[in-house]
Structure formats: structure tokens, C-alpha cells
Amino acid sequence: MSLPATHRSFRRVVWAAAIIISGATIALSSLIGSGSYALASIVVVLCALAPTFIIFEHRRPRATEIALIAVMCALAIIARVAFAALPNFKPTAGIIMICGMALGSGPGFLAGALTMLISDLVFGMGPWAPWQMLSIGLCGAFGGMMGRWMERGEARMSKGERIGASVGCGAFVLFVAGPILDTSTLFYMISTITVESAIAVYAAGVPLNLLHALATFFTILIVGPPLMHAFAYVRKRYGLF
């Protein structure tokens, strides 16, 4: 279903403002010097996060949709806390991706960002929080893209869809979400950023990102079908999406 012209125009304005602010921040930071890079990175990440929240609020979502997002956030937070003893082997990203598959990229992004924001109240809030929100939020958005491929809302995932989604989502965590978190480490743990320090940080993150990707793969493979079936029931019962 196409969006109203006014909503499309509003989206363009919001994203244009975010891009302009990000560009101005980067330009100003380059003039000030390396001491401002960490702060500038937070501003840019927040500019990447804000449009989705603003646009979601502007389109006035139904209460049922908000309730489903809240339930998936709660499930993802519980999963993160339950697997606290295994730092990078957590099903959180996989659960958020399933939310995106069922509800779409926008709600998936919101679920991921809110999950990290709320769960950081348990694990510790810091300047890395916006990076975590962006990383897992993008997992939800990618899940929405996978959902289009799988014909979102269908009651059953075929074997091919289940394996394809599991591999695709695991690869996204390994090559996109994980390196985003490594970038936050680069800004906050390295005083002077060089090519050598960047290579060292990203190389050190590969084993951890691989564990995270494996956890995501198995989450989609095992938990995906029953959760998608539950979402399909809600779709049929309430005609939500």
C-alpha cells in the first residue's frame, strides 16, 4: 500500500534534516580536530536513529502494532539478560530480526533500538548506547527486508526460507551490525585513530562477531517458524499487516 503524499514529503524533510545536521557535525569536527570525533560520532548516530522514531510517531500507528512491538522488545530484553553469562552468544538480534520480518523494517528498527536502550539500564548505560541502538535497530530493518522476500505474514516458513533467512541474518550481524559496534570501540577506546589501530580493533572483533552471528543463525532457524506462525495468527485475527 502506497504512503500518502503528505507522509512521503514529511519523511523526505526529516531525513534531509538528519543528513544536513550529520554533515555539518562532521565538517565542524574535522575543523576542531581529533578530540571532537567521539562526540561527533554520537551526534551522527543519533541523527541516524531519530528519523525512524519521528516518522513512526507521525503516521500514528495502531495500538495493536505498538503492543506487538512492546512484546518483542520484552522478549528480546529477557533473552539478552538470560544469556548474560555468554557475552556475544545472545539471541537478541535474531529475535529483533524476526520482529522485522513480521512487522516491517520500521517497526523492526524501533524494536531493536528500544531493546538496547532499555536493556542497557541493566547492563550499563554509556556513550556506546546509541551505537548499540543503531546496530540492533538495523538488524530489525534488515529483518523487514528479509520479510519481503519471504512474503511477510505467511503462516509457515518453508525450509528454504528458514535456511536462507538464517544465513542472511547471520551474515548481516557478522559483516554489518558487529563492525558498527567495533566502530564505537574504535572511537572510545583508542586515543589516536590510525590505520593500524583500526585494523587491530576490527580484527579483534571478528571472533566475537562470529559468535553473535552463529547465535543469530540458530535463533532464526529454531525460533523463527513458531514466532512467524504467531504473527500470522495476529495478522489473520486483527488484520494488522
Biotite code that builds the C-alpha atoms (Angstrom):
import biotite.structure as struc

atoms = struc.array([
    struc.Atom([0.000, 0.000, 0.000], chain_id="A", res_id=1, res_name="MET", atom_name="CA", element="C"),
    struc.Atom([1.462, 3.368, -1.027], chain_id="A", res_id=2, res_name="SER", atom_name="CA", element="C"),
    struc.Atom([2.007, 6.109, 1.516], chain_id="A", res_id=3, res_name="LEU", atom_name="CA", element="C"),
    struc.Atom([0.033, 9.391, 1.369], chain_id="A", res_id=4, res_name="PRO", atom_name="CA", element="C"),
    struc.Atom([1.872, 12.226, -0.390], chain_id="A", res_id=5, res_name="ALA", atom_name="CA", element="C"),
    struc.Atom([1.992, 14.293, 2.801], chain_id="A", res_id=6, res_name="THR", atom_name="CA", element="C"),
    struc.Atom([3.635, 11.432, 4.689], chain_id="A", res_id=7, res_name="HIS", atom_name="CA", element="C"),
    struc.Atom([6.199, 10.891, 1.938], chain_id="A", res_id=8, res_name="ARG", atom_name="CA", element="C"),
    struc.Atom([7.010, 14.609, 1.979], chain_id="A", res_id=9, res_name="SER", atom_name="CA", element="C"),
    struc.Atom([7.368, 14.556, 5.761], chain_id="A", res_id=10, res_name="PHE", atom_name="CA", element="C"),
    struc.Atom([9.770, 11.601, 5.525], chain_id="A", res_id=11, res_name="ARG", atom_name="CA", element="C"),
    struc.Atom([11.908, 13.437, 2.997], chain_id="A", res_id=12, res_name="ARG", atom_name="CA", element="C"),
    struc.Atom([12.087, 16.553, 5.188], chain_id="A", res_id=13, res_name="VAL", atom_name="CA", element="C"),
    struc.Atom([13.025, 14.560, 8.290], chain_id="A", res_id=14, res_name="VAL", atom_name="CA", element="C"),
    struc.Atom([15.756, 12.582, 6.541], chain_id="A", res_id=15, res_name="TRP", atom_name="CA", element="C"),
    struc.Atom([17.079, 15.701, 4.787], chain_id="A", res_id=16, res_name="ALA", atom_name="CA", element="C"),
    struc.Atom([17.358, 17.476, 8.150], chain_id="A", res_id=17, res_name="ALA", atom_name="CA", element="C"),
    struc.Atom([19.182, 14.483, 9.663], chain_id="A", res_id=18, res_name="ALA", atom_name="CA", element="C"),
    struc.Atom([21.638, 14.367, 6.744], chain_id="A", res_id=19, res_name="ILE", atom_name="CA", element="C"),
    struc.Atom([22.306, 18.113, 6.911], chain_id="A", res_id=20, res_name="ILE", atom_name="CA", element="C"),
    struc.Atom([22.922, 18.024, 10.671], chain_id="A", res_id=21, res_name="ILE", atom_name="CA", element="C"),
    struc.Atom([25.201, 14.995, 10.293], chain_id="A", res_id=22, res_name="SER", atom_name="CA", element="C"),
    struc.Atom([27.172, 16.647, 7.513], chain_id="A", res_id=23, res_name="GLY", atom_name="CA", element="C"),
    struc.Atom([27.554, 19.868, 9.483], chain_id="A", res_id=24, res_name="ALA", atom_name="CA", element="C"),
    struc.Atom([28.693, 17.924, 12.535], chain_id="A", res_id=25, res_name="THR", atom_name="CA", element="C"),
    struc.Atom([31.322, 16.006, 10.570], chain_id="A", res_id=26, res_name="ILE", atom_name="CA", element="C"),
    struc.Atom([32.594, 19.213, 8.937], chain_id="A", res_id=27, res_name="ALA", atom_name="CA", element="C"),
    struc.Atom([32.810, 21.025, 12.271], chain_id="A", res_id=28, res_name="LEU", atom_name="CA", element="C"),
    struc.Atom([34.535, 18.055, 13.883], chain_id="A", res_id=29, res_name="SER", atom_name="CA", element="C"),
    struc.Atom([37.148, 17.939, 11.135], chain_id="A", res_id=30, res_name="SER", atom_name="CA", element="C"),
    struc.Atom([37.920, 21.614, 11.785], chain_id="A", res_id=31, res_name="LEU", atom_name="CA", element="C"),
    struc.Atom([38.176, 21.187, 15.562], chain_id="A", res_id=32, res_name="ILE", atom_name="CA", element="C"),
    struc.Atom([40.357, 18.087, 15.465], chain_id="A", res_id=33, res_name="GLY", atom_name="CA", element="C"),
    struc.Atom([40.560, 14.552, 16.818], chain_id="A", res_id=34, res_name="SER", atom_name="CA", element="C"),
    struc.Atom([39.393, 15.469, 20.301], chain_id="A", res_id=35, res_name="GLY", atom_name="CA", element="C"),
    struc.Atom([35.870, 16.013, 18.983], chain_id="A", res_id=36, res_name="SER", atom_name="CA", element="C"),
    struc.Atom([35.498, 12.797, 16.978], chain_id="A", res_id=37, res_name="TYR", atom_name="CA", element="C"),
    struc.Atom([33.847, 10.728, 19.719], chain_id="A", res_id=38, res_name="ALA", atom_name="CA", element="C"),
    struc.Atom([31.230, 13.404, 20.446], chain_id="A", res_id=39, res_name="LEU", atom_name="CA", element="C"),
    struc.Atom([30.621, 13.970, 16.744], chain_id="A", res_id=40, res_name="ALA", atom_name="CA", element="C"),
    struc.Atom([30.071, 10.245, 16.241], chain_id="A", res_id=41, res_name="SER", atom_name="CA", element="C"),
    struc.Atom([27.300, 10.273, 18.856], chain_id="A", res_id=42, res_name="ILE", atom_name="CA", element="C"),
    struc.Atom([25.568, 13.180, 17.111], chain_id="A", res_id=43, res_name="VAL", atom_name="CA", element="C"),
    struc.Atom([25.735, 11.404, 13.754], chain_id="A", res_id=44, res_name="VAL", atom_name="CA", element="C"),
    struc.Atom([24.404, 8.151, 15.218], chain_id="A", res_id=45, res_name="VAL", atom_name="CA", element="C"),
    struc.Atom([21.544, 9.991, 16.927], chain_id="A", res_id=46, res_name="LEU", atom_name="CA", element="C"),
    struc.Atom([20.724, 11.632, 13.601], chain_id="A", res_id=47, res_name="CYS", atom_name="CA", element="C"),
    struc.Atom([20.504, 8.134, 12.110], chain_id="A", res_id=48, res_name="ALA", atom_name="CA", element="C"),
    struc.Atom([18.187, 6.994, 14.901], chain_id="A", res_id=49, res_name="LEU", atom_name="CA", element="C"),
    struc.Atom([15.841, 9.976, 15.226], chain_id="A", res_id=50, res_name="ALA", atom_name="CA", element="C"),
    struc.Atom([14.078, 9.937, 11.830], chain_id="A", res_id=51, res_name="PRO", atom_name="CA", element="C"),
    struc.Atom([12.616, 6.463, 12.300], chain_id="A", res_id=52, res_name="THR", atom_name="CA", element="C"),
    struc.Atom([11.148, 7.397, 15.685], chain_id="A", res_id=53, res_name="PHE", atom_name="CA", element="C"),
    struc.Atom([9.754, 10.696, 14.366], chain_id="A", res_id=54, res_name="ILE", atom_name="CA", element="C"),
    struc.Atom([8.260, 9.143, 11.238], chain_id="A", res_id=55, res_name="ILE", atom_name="CA", element="C"),
    struc.Atom([6.739, 6.253, 13.210], chain_id="A", res_id=56, res_name="PHE", atom_name="CA", element="C"),
    struc.Atom([5.053, 8.713, 15.579], chain_id="A", res_id=57, res_name="GLU", atom_name="CA", element="C"),
    struc.Atom([3.865, 10.874, 12.688], chain_id="A", res_id=58, res_name="HIS", atom_name="CA", element="C"),
    struc.Atom([1.984, 8.047, 10.985], chain_id="A", res_id=59, res_name="ARG", atom_name="CA", element="C"),
    struc.Atom([0.037, 7.296, 14.193], chain_id="A", res_id=60, res_name="ARG", atom_name="CA", element="C"),
    struc.Atom([0.411, 3.506, 14.488], chain_id="A", res_id=61, res_name="PRO", atom_name="CA", element="C"),
    struc.Atom([-2.404, 1.317, 15.733], chain_id="A", res_id=62, res_name="ARG", atom_name="CA", element="C"),
    struc.Atom([-2.428, 0.211, 19.356], chain_id="A", res_id=63, res_name="ALA", atom_name="CA", element="C"),
    struc.Atom([-2.152, -3.443, 18.304], chain_id="A", res_id=64, res_name="THR", atom_name="CA", element="C"),
    struc.Atom([1.043, -2.726, 16.388], chain_id="A", res_id=65, res_name="GLU", atom_name="CA", element="C"),
    struc.Atom([2.547, -0.875, 19.353], chain_id="A", res_id=66, res_name="ILE", atom_name="CA", element="C"),
    struc.Atom([1.611, -3.775, 21.634], chain_id="A", res_id=67, res_name="ALA", atom_name="CA", element="C"),
    struc.Atom([3.348, -6.272, 19.339], chain_id="A", res_id=68, res_name="LEU", atom_name="CA", element="C"),
    struc.Atom([6.498, -4.154, 19.226], chain_id="A", res_id=69, res_name="ILE", atom_name="CA", element="C"),
    struc.Atom([6.441, -3.920, 23.033], chain_id="A", res_id=70, res_name="ALA", atom_name="CA", element="C"),
    struc.Atom([6.075, -7.691, 23.365], chain_id="A", res_id=71, res_name="VAL", atom_name="CA", element="C"),
    struc.Atom([9.016, -8.326, 21.033], chain_id="A", res_id=72, res_name="MET", atom_name="CA", element="C"),
    struc.Atom([11.118, -5.763, 22.907], chain_id="A", res_id=73, res_name="CYS", atom_name="CA", element="C"),
    struc.Atom([10.331, -7.513, 26.188], chain_id="A", res_id=74, res_name="ALA", atom_name="CA", element="C"),
    struc.Atom([11.203, -10.915, 24.707], chain_id="A", res_id=75, res_name="LEU", atom_name="CA", element="C"),
    struc.Atom([14.490, -9.611, 23.295], chain_id="A", res_id=76, res_name="ALA", atom_name="CA", element="C"),
    struc.Atom([15.420, -7.930, 26.591], chain_id="A", res_id=77, res_name="ILE", atom_name="CA", element="C"),
    struc.Atom([14.712, -11.109, 28.540], chain_id="A", res_id=78, res_name="ILE", atom_name="CA", element="C"),
    struc.Atom([16.852, -13.073, 26.076], chain_id="A", res_id=79, res_name="ALA", atom_name="CA", element="C"),
    struc.Atom([19.727, -10.621, 26.481], chain_id="A", res_id=80, res_name="ARG", atom_name="CA", element="C"),
    struc.Atom([19.569, -10.821, 30.267], chain_id="A", res_id=81, res_name="VAL", atom_name="CA", element="C"),
    struc.Atom([19.164, -14.612, 30.292], chain_id="A", res_id=82, res_name="ALA", atom_name="CA", element="C"),
    struc.Atom([22.302, -15.042, 28.158], chain_id="A", res_id=83, res_name="PHE", atom_name="CA", element="C"),
    struc.Atom([24.337, -12.501, 30.113], chain_id="A", res_id=84, res_name="ALA", atom_name="CA", element="C"),
    struc.Atom([26.918, -15.173, 31.000], chain_id="A", res_id=85, res_name="ALA", atom_name="CA", element="C"),
    struc.Atom([27.645, -15.604, 27.276], chain_id="A", res_id=86, res_name="LEU", atom_name="CA", element="C"),
    struc.Atom([28.673, -12.078, 26.221], chain_id="A", res_id=87, res_name="PRO", atom_name="CA", element="C"),
    struc.Atom([28.331, -12.440, 22.450], chain_id="A", res_id=88, res_name="ASN", atom_name="CA", element="C"),
    struc.Atom([26.246, -15.579, 22.067], chain_id="A", res_id=89, res_name="PHE", atom_name="CA", element="C"),
    struc.Atom([22.847, -13.924, 22.502], chain_id="A", res_id=90, res_name="LYS", atom_name="CA", element="C"),
    struc.Atom([19.589, -14.433, 20.590], chain_id="A", res_id=91, res_name="PRO", atom_name="CA", element="C"),
    struc.Atom([18.612, -10.763, 20.901], chain_id="A", res_id=92, res_name="THR", atom_name="CA", element="C"),
    struc.Atom([19.474, -9.716, 17.333], chain_id="A", res_id=93, res_name="ALA", atom_name="CA", element="C"),
    struc.Atom([17.715, -12.792, 15.948], chain_id="A", res_id=94, res_name="GLY", atom_name="CA", element="C"),
    struc.Atom([14.514, -12.023, 17.839], chain_id="A", res_id=95, res_name="ILE", atom_name="CA", element="C"),
    struc.Atom([14.574, -8.427, 16.618], chain_id="A", res_id=96, res_name="ILE", atom_name="CA", element="C"),
    struc.Atom([15.086, -9.643, 13.059], chain_id="A", res_id=97, res_name="MET", atom_name="CA", element="C"),
    struc.Atom([12.050, -11.889, 13.371], chain_id="A", res_id=98, res_name="ILE", atom_name="CA", element="C"),
    struc.Atom([10.078, -8.843, 14.523], chain_id="A", res_id=99, res_name="CYS", atom_name="CA", element="C"),
    struc.Atom([11.218, -7.017, 11.395], chain_id="A", res_id=100, res_name="GLY", atom_name="CA", element="C"),
    struc.Atom([10.266, -9.979, 9.197], chain_id="A", res_id=101, res_name="MET", atom_name="CA", element="C"),
    struc.Atom([6.739, -9.919, 10.577], chain_id="A", res_id=102, res_name="ALA", atom_name="CA", element="C"),
    struc.Atom([6.059, -6.194, 11.040], chain_id="A", res_id=103, res_name="LEU", atom_name="CA", element="C"),
    struc.Atom([8.357, -4.467, 8.568], chain_id="A", res_id=104, res_name="GLY", atom_name="CA", element="C"),
    struc.Atom([11.625, -2.558, 8.619], chain_id="A", res_id=105, res_name="SER", atom_name="CA", element="C"),
    struc.Atom([10.372, 0.492, 10.528], chain_id="A", res_id=106, res_name="GLY", atom_name="CA", element="C"),
    struc.Atom([8.858, -1.374, 13.496], chain_id="A", res_id=107, res_name="PRO", atom_name="CA", element="C"),
    struc.Atom([11.826, -3.763, 13.428], chain_id="A", res_id=108, res_name="GLY", atom_name="CA", element="C"),
    struc.Atom([14.263, -0.866, 13.710], chain_id="A", res_id=109, res_name="PHE", atom_name="CA", element="C"),
    struc.Atom([12.261, 0.631, 16.579], chain_id="A", res_id=110, res_name="LEU", atom_name="CA", element="C"),
    struc.Atom([12.126, -2.688, 18.422], chain_id="A", res_id=111, res_name="ALA", atom_name="CA", element="C"),
    struc.Atom([15.889, -3.141, 18.132], chain_id="A", res_id=112, res_name="GLY", atom_name="CA", element="C"),
    struc.Atom([16.746, 0.394, 19.219], chain_id="A", res_id=113, res_name="ALA", atom_name="CA", element="C"),
    struc.Atom([14.356, 0.349, 22.187], chain_id="A", res_id=114, res_name="LEU", atom_name="CA", element="C"),
    struc.Atom([15.550, -3.095, 23.254], chain_id="A", res_id=115, res_name="THR", atom_name="CA", element="C"),
    struc.Atom([19.137, -1.910, 23.574], chain_id="A", res_id=116, res_name="MET", atom_name="CA", element="C"),
    struc.Atom([18.163, 1.357, 25.247], chain_id="A", res_id=117, res_name="LEU", atom_name="CA", element="C"),
    struc.Atom([16.049, -0.345, 27.908], chain_id="A", res_id=118, res_name="ILE", atom_name="CA", element="C"),
    struc.Atom([18.325, -3.339, 28.494], chain_id="A", res_id=119, res_name="SER", atom_name="CA", element="C"),
    struc.Atom([21.322, -1.014, 28.927], chain_id="A", res_id=120, res_name="ASP", atom_name="CA", element="C"),
    struc.Atom([19.663, 0.100, 32.154], chain_id="A", res_id=121, res_name="LEU", atom_name="CA", element="C"),
    struc.Atom([20.631, -3.380, 33.371], chain_id="A", res_id=122, res_name="VAL", atom_name="CA", element="C"),
    struc.Atom([23.965, -3.819, 31.591], chain_id="A", res_id=123, res_name="PHE", atom_name="CA", element="C"),
    struc.Atom([25.170, -0.242, 31.985], chain_id="A", res_id=124, res_name="GLY", atom_name="CA", element="C"),
    struc.Atom([24.428, 2.975, 30.102], chain_id="A", res_id=125, res_name="MET", atom_name="CA", element="C"),
    struc.Atom([27.254, 4.835, 28.388], chain_id="A", res_id=126, res_name="GLY", atom_name="CA", element="C"),
    struc.Atom([28.315, 6.607, 25.177], chain_id="A", res_id=127, res_name="PRO", atom_name="CA", element="C"),
    struc.Atom([28.220, 3.245, 23.410], chain_id="A", res_id=128, res_name="TRP", atom_name="CA", element="C"),
    struc.Atom([24.426, 3.009, 23.863], chain_id="A", res_id=129, res_name="ALA", atom_name="CA", element="C"),
    struc.Atom([23.483, 4.938, 20.677], chain_id="A", res_id=130, res_name="PRO", atom_name="CA", element="C"),
    struc.Atom([25.818, 2.696, 18.679], chain_id="A", res_id=131, res_name="TRP", atom_name="CA", element="C"),
    struc.Atom([24.140, -0.394, 20.130], chain_id="A", res_id=132, res_name="GLN", atom_name="CA", element="C"),
    struc.Atom([20.719, 1.063, 19.342], chain_id="A", res_id=133, res_name="MET", atom_name="CA", element="C"),
    struc.Atom([21.770, 1.729, 15.746], chain_id="A", res_id=134, res_name="LEU", atom_name="CA", element="C"),
    struc.Atom([23.392, -1.683, 15.292], chain_id="A", res_id=135, res_name="SER", atom_name="CA", element="C"),
    struc.Atom([20.482, -3.787, 16.568], chain_id="A", res_id=136, res_name="ILE", atom_name="CA", element="C"),
    struc.Atom([17.956, -1.375, 15.072], chain_id="A", res_id=137, res_name="GLY", atom_name="CA", element="C"),
    struc.Atom([19.485, -2.020, 11.657], chain_id="A", res_id=138, res_name="LEU", atom_name="CA", element="C"),
    struc.Atom([19.126, -5.749, 12.362], chain_id="A", res_id=139, res_name="CYS", atom_name="CA", element="C"),
    struc.Atom([15.383, -5.192, 12.695], chain_id="A", res_id=140, res_name="GLY", atom_name="CA", element="C"),
    struc.Atom([15.328, -3.132, 9.494], chain_id="A", res_id=141, res_name="ALA", atom_name="CA", element="C"),
    struc.Atom([17.208, -5.888, 7.661], chain_id="A", res_id=142, res_name="PHE", atom_name="CA", element="C"),
    struc.Atom([14.696, -8.392, 9.031], chain_id="A", res_id=143, res_name="GLY", atom_name="CA", element="C"),
    struc.Atom([11.988, -6.327, 7.337], chain_id="A", res_id=144, res_name="GLY", atom_name="CA", element="C"),
    struc.Atom([13.827, -6.716, 4.034], chain_id="A", res_id=145, res_name="MET", atom_name="CA", element="C"),
    struc.Atom([14.019, -10.473, 4.571], chain_id="A", res_id=146, res_name="MET", atom_name="CA", element="C"),
    struc.Atom([10.305, -10.476, 5.361], chain_id="A", res_id=147, res_name="GLY", atom_name="CA", element="C"),
    struc.Atom([9.516, -9.027, 1.948], chain_id="A", res_id=148, res_name="ARG", atom_name="CA", element="C"),
    struc.Atom([11.483, -11.828, 0.344], chain_id="A", res_id=149, res_name="TRP", atom_name="CA", element="C"),
    struc.Atom([9.573, -14.393, 2.407], chain_id="A", res_id=150, res_name="MET", atom_name="CA", element="C"),
    struc.Atom([6.147, -12.824, 1.786], chain_id="A", res_id=151, res_name="GLU", atom_name="CA", element="C"),
    struc.Atom([5.702, -11.439, 5.300], chain_id="A", res_id=152, res_name="ARG", atom_name="CA", element="C"),
    struc.Atom([2.773, -12.753, 7.304], chain_id="A", res_id=153, res_name="GLY", atom_name="CA", element="C"),
    struc.Atom([2.586, -16.220, 5.808], chain_id="A", res_id=154, res_name="GLU", atom_name="CA", element="C"),
    struc.Atom([1.702, -18.826, 8.421], chain_id="A", res_id=155, res_name="ALA", atom_name="CA", element="C"),
    struc.Atom([4.652, -21.093, 7.676], chain_id="A", res_id=156, res_name="ARG", atom_name="CA", element="C"),
    struc.Atom([8.283, -20.606, 6.680], chain_id="A", res_id=157, res_name="MET", atom_name="CA", element="C"),
    struc.Atom([9.401, -23.113, 4.084], chain_id="A", res_id=158, res_name="SER", atom_name="CA", element="C"),
    struc.Atom([12.656, -24.978, 4.663], chain_id="A", res_id=159, res_name="LYS", atom_name="CA", element="C"),
    struc.Atom([14.395, -22.893, 2.025], chain_id="A", res_id=160, res_name="GLY", atom_name="CA", element="C"),
    struc.Atom([13.119, -19.644, 3.523], chain_id="A", res_id=161, res_name="GLU", atom_name="CA", element="C"),
    struc.Atom([14.165, -20.693, 7.007], chain_id="A", res_id=162, res_name="ARG", atom_name="CA", element="C"),
    struc.Atom([17.704, -21.590, 5.962], chain_id="A", res_id=163, res_name="ILE", atom_name="CA", element="C"),
    struc.Atom([18.054, -18.587, 3.659], chain_id="A", res_id=164, res_name="GLY", atom_name="CA", element="C"),
    struc.Atom([16.817, -16.188, 6.332], chain_id="A", res_id=165, res_name="ALA", atom_name="CA", element="C"),
    struc.Atom([19.104, -17.745, 8.945], chain_id="A", res_id=166, res_name="SER", atom_name="CA", element="C"),
    struc.Atom([22.183, -17.450, 6.725], chain_id="A", res_id=167, res_name="VAL", atom_name="CA", element="C"),
    struc.Atom([21.312, -13.940, 5.558], chain_id="A", res_id=168, res_name="GLY", atom_name="CA", element="C"),
    struc.Atom([20.642, -12.618, 9.054], chain_id="A", res_id=169, res_name="CYS", atom_name="CA", element="C"),
    struc.Atom([23.781, -14.252, 10.445], chain_id="A", res_id=170, res_name="GLY", atom_name="CA", element="C"),
    struc.Atom([25.849, -12.698, 7.658], chain_id="A", res_id=171, res_name="ALA", atom_name="CA", element="C"),
    struc.Atom([24.334, -9.269, 8.355], chain_id="A", res_id=172, res_name="PHE", atom_name="CA", element="C"),
    struc.Atom([25.363, -9.486, 12.003], chain_id="A", res_id=173, res_name="VAL", atom_name="CA", element="C"),
    struc.Atom([28.876, -10.614, 11.054], chain_id="A", res_id=174, res_name="LEU", atom_name="CA", element="C"),
    struc.Atom([29.553, -8.037, 8.354], chain_id="A", res_id=175, res_name="PHE", atom_name="CA", element="C"),
    struc.Atom([27.382, -5.035, 9.334], chain_id="A", res_id=176, res_name="VAL", atom_name="CA", element="C"),
    struc.Atom([25.989, -4.993, 12.879], chain_id="A", res_id=177, res_name="ALA", atom_name="CA", element="C"),
    struc.Atom([29.160, -6.287, 14.510], chain_id="A", res_id=178, res_name="GLY", atom_name="CA", element="C"),
    struc.Atom([31.530, -3.865, 12.750], chain_id="A", res_id=179, res_name="PRO", atom_name="CA", element="C"),
    struc.Atom([29.250, -0.970, 13.732], chain_id="A", res_id=180, res_name="ILE", atom_name="CA", element="C"),
    struc.Atom([29.784, -1.894, 17.386], chain_id="A", res_id=181, res_name="LEU", atom_name="CA", element="C"),
    struc.Atom([33.516, -2.277, 16.698], chain_id="A", res_id=182, res_name="ASP", atom_name="CA", element="C"),
    struc.Atom([33.494, 1.282, 15.350], chain_id="A", res_id=183, res_name="THR", atom_name="CA", element="C"),
    struc.Atom([32.192, 2.568, 18.668], chain_id="A", res_id=184, res_name="SER", atom_name="CA", element="C"),
    struc.Atom([35.076, 0.752, 20.360], chain_id="A", res_id=185, res_name="THR", atom_name="CA", element="C"),
    struc.Atom([37.469, 2.448, 17.957], chain_id="A", res_id=186, res_name="LEU", atom_name="CA", element="C"),
    struc.Atom([36.179, 5.895, 18.949], chain_id="A", res_id=187, res_name="PHE", atom_name="CA", element="C"),
    struc.Atom([36.057, 5.361, 22.720], chain_id="A", res_id=188, res_name="TYR", atom_name="CA", element="C"),
    struc.Atom([38.976, 3.034, 23.414], chain_id="A", res_id=189, res_name="MET", atom_name="CA", element="C"),
    struc.Atom([41.622, 4.398, 21.042], chain_id="A", res_id=190, res_name="ILE", atom_name="CA", element="C"),
    struc.Atom([43.001, 7.858, 21.796], chain_id="A", res_id=191, res_name="SER", atom_name="CA", element="C"),
    struc.Atom([44.617, 8.326, 18.383], chain_id="A", res_id=192, res_name="THR", atom_name="CA", element="C"),
    struc.Atom([42.930, 6.613, 15.445], chain_id="A", res_id=193, res_name="ILE", atom_name="CA", element="C"),
    struc.Atom([45.324, 5.254, 12.836], chain_id="A", res_id=194, res_name="THR", atom_name="CA", element="C"),
    struc.Atom([45.059, 2.616, 10.126], chain_id="A", res_id=195, res_name="VAL", atom_name="CA", element="C"),
    struc.Atom([46.949, 0.185, 12.354], chain_id="A", res_id=196, res_name="GLU", atom_name="CA", element="C"),
    struc.Atom([44.703, 0.785, 15.382], chain_id="A", res_id=197, res_name="SER", atom_name="CA", element="C"),
    struc.Atom([41.585, 0.441, 13.231], chain_id="A", res_id=198, res_name="ALA", atom_name="CA", element="C"),
    struc.Atom([42.780, -2.869, 11.785], chain_id="A", res_id=199, res_name="ILE", atom_name="CA", element="C"),
    struc.Atom([43.591, -4.116, 15.289], chain_id="A", res_id=200, res_name="ALA", atom_name="CA", element="C"),
    struc.Atom([40.133, -3.213, 16.647], chain_id="A", res_id=201, res_name="VAL", atom_name="CA", element="C"),
    struc.Atom([38.210, -4.733, 13.740], chain_id="A", res_id=202, res_name="TYR", atom_name="CA", element="C"),
    struc.Atom([40.375, -7.866, 13.722], chain_id="A", res_id=203, res_name="ALA", atom_name="CA", element="C"),
    struc.Atom([39.848, -8.350, 17.462], chain_id="A", res_id=204, res_name="ALA", atom_name="CA", element="C"),
    struc.Atom([36.103, -8.082, 16.921], chain_id="A", res_id=205, res_name="GLY", atom_name="CA", element="C"),
    struc.Atom([35.892, -10.856, 14.312], chain_id="A", res_id=206, res_name="VAL", atom_name="CA", element="C"),
    struc.Atom([35.684, -13.827, 16.770], chain_id="A", res_id=207, res_name="PRO", atom_name="CA", element="C"),
    struc.Atom([33.052, -12.048, 18.880], chain_id="A", res_id=208, res_name="LEU", atom_name="CA", element="C"),
    struc.Atom([31.047, -11.052, 15.817], chain_id="A", res_id=209, res_name="ASN", atom_name="CA", element="C"),
    struc.Atom([31.229, -14.631, 14.565], chain_id="A", res_id=210, res_name="LEU", atom_name="CA", element="C"),
    struc.Atom([29.745, -15.898, 17.851], chain_id="A", res_id=211, res_name="LEU", atom_name="CA", element="C"),
    struc.Atom([26.997, -13.283, 17.603], chain_id="A", res_id=212, res_name="HIS", atom_name="CA", element="C"),
    struc.Atom([26.304, -14.325, 14.007], chain_id="A", res_id=213, res_name="ALA", atom_name="CA", element="C"),
    struc.Atom([26.056, -18.011, 14.995], chain_id="A", res_id=214, res_name="LEU", atom_name="CA", element="C"),
    struc.Atom([23.621, -17.149, 17.791], chain_id="A", res_id=215, res_name="ALA", atom_name="CA", element="C"),
    struc.Atom([21.519, -15.187, 15.297], chain_id="A", res_id=216, res_name="THR", atom_name="CA", element="C"),
    struc.Atom([21.626, -18.046, 12.780], chain_id="A", res_id=217, res_name="PHE", atom_name="CA", element="C"),
    struc.Atom([20.340, -20.611, 15.284], chain_id="A", res_id=218, res_name="PHE", atom_name="CA", element="C"),
    struc.Atom([17.733, -18.194, 16.678], chain_id="A", res_id=219, res_name="THR", atom_name="CA", element="C"),
    struc.Atom([16.203, -17.616, 13.240], chain_id="A", res_id=220, res_name="ILE", atom_name="CA", element="C"),
    struc.Atom([16.439, -21.316, 12.382], chain_id="A", res_id=221, res_name="LEU", atom_name="CA", element="C"),
    struc.Atom([14.798, -22.589, 15.590], chain_id="A", res_id=222, res_name="ILE", atom_name="CA", element="C"),
    struc.Atom([12.648, -19.763, 16.958], chain_id="A", res_id=223, res_name="VAL", atom_name="CA", element="C"),
    struc.Atom([11.709, -18.120, 13.656], chain_id="A", res_id=224, res_name="GLY", atom_name="CA", element="C"),
    struc.Atom([8.989, -20.543, 12.471], chain_id="A", res_id=225, res_name="PRO", atom_name="CA", element="C"),
    struc.Atom([6.867, -20.561, 15.662], chain_id="A", res_id=226, res_name="PRO", atom_name="CA", element="C"),
    struc.Atom([7.121, -16.789, 16.103], chain_id="A", res_id=227, res_name="LEU", atom_name="CA", element="C"),
    struc.Atom([6.220, -16.157, 12.469], chain_id="A", res_id=228, res_name="MET", atom_name="CA", element="C"),
    struc.Atom([3.257, -18.504, 12.891], chain_id="A", res_id=229, res_name="HIS", atom_name="CA", element="C"),
    struc.Atom([2.144, -16.469, 15.921], chain_id="A", res_id=230, res_name="ALA", atom_name="CA", element="C"),
    struc.Atom([2.433, -13.238, 13.950], chain_id="A", res_id=231, res_name="PHE", atom_name="CA", element="C"),
    struc.Atom([0.430, -14.798, 11.107], chain_id="A", res_id=232, res_name="ALA", atom_name="CA", element="C"),
    struc.Atom([-2.348, -15.594, 13.587], chain_id="A", res_id=233, res_name="TYR", atom_name="CA", element="C"),
    struc.Atom([-2.391, -11.974, 14.757], chain_id="A", res_id=234, res_name="VAL", atom_name="CA", element="C"),
    struc.Atom([-2.489, -10.829, 11.138], chain_id="A", res_id=235, res_name="ARG", atom_name="CA", element="C"),
    struc.Atom([-5.497, -13.012, 10.424], chain_id="A", res_id=236, res_name="LYS", atom_name="CA", element="C"),
    struc.Atom([-7.242, -12.205, 13.710], chain_id="A", res_id=237, res_name="ARG", atom_name="CA", element="C"),
    struc.Atom([-6.794, -8.415, 13.691], chain_id="A", res_id=238, res_name="TYR", atom_name="CA", element="C"),
    struc.Atom([-5.919, -7.609, 10.072], chain_id="A", res_id=239, res_name="GLY", atom_name="CA", element="C"),
    struc.Atom([-2.934, -5.624, 11.265], chain_id="A", res_id=240, res_name="LEU", atom_name="CA", element="C"),
    struc.Atom([-0.467, -6.016, 8.399], chain_id="A", res_id=241, res_name="PHE", atom_name="CA", element="C"),
])
